[in-house]
């Protein structure tokens, strides 16, 4: 079950096309690992892939394999200012 974060409304997602194919490949891979896990993305030992750093590393390798040029990494203390588009257009 998927809930929308702001309204908490339950959402339905049709599992068709590329999404269905992707989930089928993930299911087949997990069956070949001989592990059971409730997590969709797991490593070879059946442990979930966390966002930091394992999942980032896998996506980086996939981008390199696809020929995509990776964005340069920022220094550890460097942040970007995130503002809504409306905020920049506000009249004083």
C-alpha positions in Angstrom: 0.0 0.0 0.0 1.3 3.4 -0.9 0.1 6.6 0.8 0.6 10.1 -0.4 2.7 11.9 2.2 0.8 15.2 2.4 -2.8 14.0 2.3 -2.3 10.4 3.5 -4.5 9.3 0.6 -4.0 5.7 -0.5 -2.7 5.6 -4.1 -3.1 2.9 -6.6 -0.3 2.3 -9.1 -0.8 0.1 -12.2 2.0 -2.4 -12.6 2.2 -2.6 -16.3 4.8 -2.1 -19.1 8.4 -1.3 -18.0 7.5 -1.3 -14.3 6.1 -4.8 -14.6 9.2 -6.0 -16.4 11.5 -4.4 -13.9 9.7 -5.9 -10.9 9.9 -9.3 -12.7 13.7 -9.0 -13.1 14.1 -8.0 -9.5 11.9 -11.0 -8.4 14.0 -13.4 -10.5 17.3 -12.0 -9.2 16.1 -12.4 -5.6 14.9 -15.9 -6.3 18.4 -16.8 -7.6 20.0 -15.4 -4.4 18.3 -18.0 -2.2 17.4 -15.4 0.4 14.1 -14.0 1.6 13.7 -10.4 2.3 10.8 -7.9 2.4 13.0 -5.3 0.8 12.8 -4.7 -2.9 16.5 -3.8 -3.4 18.9 -6.1 -1.7 22.6 -7.0 -2.0 23.9 -10.5 -2.7 23.5 -11.5 1.0 19.8 -10.4 1.1 20.5 -7.2 3.1 18.6 -4.0 2.1 20.4 -1.4 0.0 20.4 1.8 2.0 20.5 5.2 0.4 24.0 6.0 1.8 26.3 4.8 0.4 25.4 1.4 -1.2 22.5 2.5 -3.3 24.4 5.6 -4.5 27.4 3.5 -5.5 25.2 1.1 -7.5 23.5 4.0 -9.3 26.9 5.6 -10.0 28.1 2.3 -11.6 24.9 2.0 -13.6 25.3 5.6 -15.0 28.9 4.9 -15.9 27.9 1.7 -17.7 25.2 3.6 -19.6 27.8 6.1 -20.7 26.3 9.0 -18.7 28.8 11.5 -17.5 28.5 11.7 -13.7 28.1 15.1 -12.0 31.1 16.4 -10.1 30.9 15.6 -6.4 30.6 18.5 -4.0 32.8 19.0 -1.0 31.4 17.5 2.2 30.4 20.9 3.6 29.0 22.4 0.4 25.2 22.7 0.1 22.9 24.0 -2.5 20.2 26.6 -1.7 16.8 25.1 -2.4 14.0 27.5 -3.0 10.6 27.2 -4.6 10.1 28.9 -8.0 7.5 31.2 -6.4 9.9 32.4 -3.7 12.3 33.8 -6.3 9.5 35.8 -8.0 8.0 37.3 -4.9 7.5 41.1 -5.1 8.4 43.1 -2.0 
